[in-house]
Amino acid sequence: MFAYRHAFHAGNHADVLKHITLIETLRLMQQKEAPIWVIDTHAGAGLYTLQSALVRDKAEWPTGIGRLWGDTHQAESIQRYLEVIAAFNPKKKLTHYPGSPLIARHLLREDDRLRAFEMHPSDIGPLQTALKGEPRRLKAERKDGFQQLRALLPPTSRRGLILIDPPYEMRQDYQHVITALKEGLARFATGVYLIWYPEIARFQVDRLLRQISGLPIQEVLHVRLTVRSALKDGLGLKGSGMVVINPPYGLKAILDETLPELTKLLGQDRQARGVVTQSDAKTALGQNNPGAVSVLSNRKTSSN
Ligand SMILES: C[S@@+](CC[C@H](N)C(=O)[O-])C[C@H]1O[C@@H](n2cnc3c(N)ncnc32)[C@H](O)[C@@H]1O
């Protein structure tokens, strides 16, 4: 169960997509005054040292944040994301990458709250250290994040952002996401739920999207960033997606502006694509939804 360490993946293309989506969702929700609870069901270790001995040679950040760092970009969301990351790298050299709980903490207002869950025995200590000092606002616990939704929802403020970001190393995780969502939505139908999933050749991924599309939800935003074609054996992460249930107004427009540039920056071959759709769940999570943007192949077309 504890084979997965996020340290290897911190700052990779999937983290970039996930964290831009997280930052923009929270920012838009904060346009209303009422306090927000952020619940991070699978929080990781908090802060990652990019050159640590643990990840040396295997780190994935050079093909993620590494391609964005140090440049200016057109999409404001990419700039805002880099500003958040820069707050953890005050000397301007990219040495650390903040995970989702630290990104959320960075953006929290006085009355907002963060509840983070992490099961790995080596990651929970650093996470608790990173979040210590304000027990009323910030709390990290070694508990099963899937089960905690039952205990925490609905939040007292009735405004919540729930990030569900399991490793999917154990195939049961796919089913656990659906069970947690069913329970969460039954208690808190108006919550904003962000679910990350990997683009890998597994029938469980298709089934996960199909099952989410069958849940009692009104509006879903679906954003996908494919960075390369599948490897010959069909394995390996070729991209990732985020499903946002009850997306705040304005998120689609922001991601529509972001994805073409992000695809250009992070794409590794001609299969690179960014797709954003928003509609009822059945349409947004269908396999052939419209709106694909292929910056790499567009570039080829325009130069022909
Ligand atoms: C993909 S990583 C999280 C990354 C983090 N959300 C971020 O964006 O920086 C998934 C984490 O979930 C932890 N984990 C696995 N099963 C869990 C469970 N049932 N409850 C809480 N954490 C779990 C793993 O140890 C791992 O650190």
The ligand as an SDF file (V2000), in Angstrom:
LIG
                    3D

 27 29  0  0  0  0  0  0  0  0999 V2000
   -0.9960   11.7730   -5.6420 C   0  0  0  0  0  0  0  0  0  0  0  0
   -0.4040   11.8550   -4.0320 S   0  0  0  0  0  0  0  0  0  0  0  0
   -1.0270   13.3650   -3.4170 C   0  0  0  0  0  0  0  0  0  0  0  0
   -0.4420   14.5940   -4.0140 C   0  0  0  0  0  0  0  0  0  0  0  0
   -1.0190   15.8880   -3.4730 C   0  0  0  0  0  0  0  0  0  0  0  0
   -2.4800   15.8690   -3.4860 N   0  0  0  0  0  0  0  0  0  0  0  0
   -0.5340   17.0570   -4.2990 C   0  0  0  0  0  0  0  0  0  0  0  0
   -1.2180   17.4590   -5.2540 O   0  0  0  0  0  0  0  0  0  0  0  0
    0.5260   17.5870   -3.9770 O   0  0  0  0  0  0  0  0  0  0  0  0
   -1.4150   10.7090   -3.2000 C   0  0  0  0  0  0  0  0  0  0  0  0
   -1.0920   10.5630   -1.7120 C   0  0  0  0  0  0  0  0  0  0  0  0
   -2.1500    9.8470   -1.0890 O   0  0  0  0  0  0  0  0  0  0  0  0
   -1.6140    9.0410   -0.0520 C   0  0  0  0  0  0  0  0  0  0  0  0
   -2.6520    8.0330    0.2590 N   0  0  0  0  0  0  0  0  0  0  0  0
   -2.8600    6.8370   -0.3260 C   0  0  0  0  0  0  0  0  0  0  0  0
   -4.0140    6.2790    0.1250 N   0  0  0  0  0  0  0  0  0  0  0  0
   -4.5500    7.1710    1.0050 C   0  0  0  0  0  0  0  0  0  0  0  0
   -5.7540    7.2220    1.7640 C   0  0  0  0  0  0  0  0  0  0  0  0
   -6.6510    6.2160    1.7020 N   0  0  0  0  0  0  0  0  0  0  0  0
   -5.9950    8.3100    2.5370 N   0  0  0  0  0  0  0  0  0  0  0  0
   -5.1080    9.3380    2.5980 C   0  0  0  0  0  0  0  0  0  0  0  0
   -3.9570    9.3520    1.8800 N   0  0  0  0  0  0  0  0  0  0  0  0
   -3.6800    8.2970    1.0970 C   0  0  0  0  0  0  0  0  0  0  0  0
   -0.3080    8.5560   -0.6160 C   0  0  0  0  0  0  0  0  0  0  0  0
    0.5830    8.1730    0.4100 O   0  0  0  0  0  0  0  0  0  0  0  0
    0.1790    9.7860   -1.4070 C   0  0  0  0  0  0  0  0  0  0  0  0
    1.0330   10.5720   -0.6240 O   0  0  0  0  0  0  0  0  0  0  0  0
  1  2  1  0
  2  3  1  0
  2 10  1  0
  3  4  1  0
  4  5  1  0
  5  6  1  0
  5  7  1  0
  7  8  2  0
  7  9  1  0
 10 11  1  0
 11 12  1  0
 11 26  1  0
 12 13  1  0
 13 14  1  0
 13 24  1  0
 14 15  1  0
 14 23  1  0
 15 16  2  0
 16 17  1  0
 17 18  1  0
 17 23  2  0
 18 19  1  0
 18 20  2  0
 20 21  1  0
 21 22  2  0
 22 23  1  0
 24 25  1  0
 24 26  1  0
 26 27  1  0
M  CHG  2   2   1   9  -1
M  END
$$$$
